[in-house]
Amino acid sequence: MSEKWVQAWGQAHSAFSFFYYPSCKKTYRMVIKAPVSGKKLRLELSNECAKNDVIIGSVTVARCDENGSFTDDNKSVTFNGKRAFCIKQGEVLKTDDVDISISAGEYFCVSIYVEKGALRSGNLIDNVELITVKGNAATQKTIENQRRIRDSVREFASKVLRMYFHKPIPLFQSVELLNDEGASSIIVYGDSISQQGYWTNMFSERVYDEFPGMYSVINKSIMGNRLLFDYSERFFCKGLFGVSGMNRMQRDILNYSDCEYVILALGTNDFLQYNTIAAPKSEKPTVDQFFEGVLEFNKKLKKDGKKLIVFNILNFGECIDSRPEKEEMVKEFNRKLMENKHLFHGVYDQAGLCVNPEKPNCTKKEYLGKDYIHPNKKGGRIVAENVNLDWFRE
């Protein structure tokens, strides 16, 4: 088979807001279990949402154990032949290729030593281990994570807001492996319901067990994200919710030729967020506008040779921001989607799977976290276990 670059891991960037990493000399080691094999590696690093340049002192990659301790010699990763380089404000760059043989199921790690610059661009995504330590430890075999005060603040915010905020992953946008075994990627394109990992991580495990080494599941979800609207300027966490699903499509999907399938799991915030502290009433969509947006999204994917699977919207009737008119729009969209499922590669009725039969506008509480909108582990398992894997045989 011919060689092609396949994402082994990736994320969609937004602004960190108060979750960011202030400027200091620190090493960031990301530990990844490879879903596909490769004989070369390259990184895509992003400073897109920054307010400053970032100076990289060194970058290494090595095979490792699940705790991030090297099991082999580390190799330097360079950019234009240089071990130290600058990522300018707003810039995205791809490193040079590195010769390293990695098999599907193996652990490997990438370590970046940041010499200077606050890290404000990245995502809070729960599908990878990030170890952070002060100083340049990029070539050090074993390092132990050092907590920061902001970790306590983040954990406190999780309790107060009754939702899960994972440790922020900065800089890394994609980790690609040069694969010659016909592998490709499945991109999950959603909001915090997908970002938190309760269904996506288990789904990724199912895919690997069913198609070992053939697919990577890349979670490019952003909390608060909407399909039709960028983040609202009125929200105090500027930029955290990211640009709209339509506007980030080129960056997060179309730029990657390895992507074969896309799971669209947006819509909750389009219908729930307006007329709250997060977005004005003027950003209320109609069901027809939202459905037309999904059709346009599908059209662009088809043109690029990608297949779309659409998740309908989980009922959020118990959520504090819910209103009868919002619940009715979700009901109408879900009905319209099911009536037109022949237009898409697949449509998944997660709402029907999880509905509370006694309260049709609500999801069963046993499947939800304390905010009554995000699935808990049990809800995530139900959703993940019922995704039709036959969609990925076609």
C-alpha positions, 0 to 999 in steps of 0.5 A: 500500500502507498504511504500517507500521513495519518493523525495518531492524535489531534485536537481543535484549538481555542483560547484557554482563558483563565486555564492558560499556562503563564510564561515560565521555563517548563517541559510538556510531555504528552504520552500517546497510545498509538492507534495506528502504526508508522515509520516516521513522525511529524508534529503540528504545533499551534500558537493560534489563540496566543497574545505572544510569540513562544520560544521552543528550546527543544522537542524530543520523541521516544517510545515509552511506557504508559507512564511516559518513561522512555523505553528507547533512545529519544530523538530530536524533533526539528523545524527547518533543521533547527532544534530551537525555534519560535512559534509566532503569535497566531502561527501554526507550523509543521515540524520536520519528519523524524525517523521512528518506528511505532507500532499500533498499540505501543506508547510513545511520548513527545516532550516540548521544552518551552523557553519563553512565552505564555501558552494560551492556545489549545484545548481541555481534552481528556484522551491523553496524558500530559506531564508538566515539569519545570525546567528542560526535561525533554531528554530526561527518561522519567519525569513526574508531574508537578501540580500548579495552583491553577490545577486546584482552581480548575478542579474547584471550578469543576465542582462549582459549575458541576461539569468536568474540566480536564487538564489543558493541553497546549501547543499540540495540534496534531501528531502524525505518523507515516503509515503504509498499512491503509489506515485512516482517521475518524474525526469526532466534531462536537462540543463539551459532551464529546470533549469530556471523553465519556463516550468518545474514549470508549468509542475509540477503544471499540474502534481499535478492538474491532479494526486494530491499526486501521483507524484513529479516532481524533477528538476535535470537539470544543466546549461550548462550540456551536455549528452556526455561530462563533463564540460570543464577545459577551461571554467573559471567557473570551474565545474559550468556546471557539469559532463556529463548527462551519468556520473551523472546518478547514482547519480541523477537518479538510486540512487532513487528507487521512480523514475518512469519516466525520462524526458531527455532534454539534447542536446542543449549544446552538439551541441552548446557549442563546439568551444566556450569559454565554450568548445574546438572544439575537443568536437564536437559530431556527430549526431550518437554519440549523438543518441547512447548516448541517446539509452545507457541512455534509456537502463540503465533506462529500466534495472532499471525499469524506463521509458524515455521520450525524448524532442527533441532540440529547434532550436537555430538559433538566438543564438550568438554561433549558426553556420549553421553546428550546426543547421544542426546537431540539425535538423538531430538529431530531425529527427532521434529521431522522426523516432525512437520514438517507442524506447522510452516511449515518444518523445516530439516535442517541436522544431516543436511546437515552430519553426519559420516557416519563419526561420526553424532553429530558434524558434519564438522570442516571445517564447525566452528570450533576449539571443535567446536560453532560453524560456521566460515565454510565451515559457515555458508555451507553452512547459509545456501546451503541454506535453502529461500527458497520458504518466504518466498514463501507 
